[in-house]
Amino acid sequence: MSSLAGSTRQAPDARQAAHWWSLAAQHGHPLAAHRLAELYRQGGEGLDADPQLAERYAGRAGELGL
């Protein structure tokens, strides 16, 4: 999560956040899948929007009960 917040020492990095959330979603964390869906819908620093991935992760979040 801190990857998207950034700090005075490091800029936000959506690609890094997507990496960690993807690992969490693969291991059954529904909120991570939901956040990935949102991130891929909007895109972010270092990560282009991807509607197909957004739908995939939204579906995964639903499968996991969110």
Secondary structure as UniProt FT lines:
FT   HELIX           2..5
FT   HELIX           14..26
FT   TURN            27..28
FT   HELIX           30..42
FT   TURN            45..46
FT   HELIX           51..63
FT   TURN            64..65
//
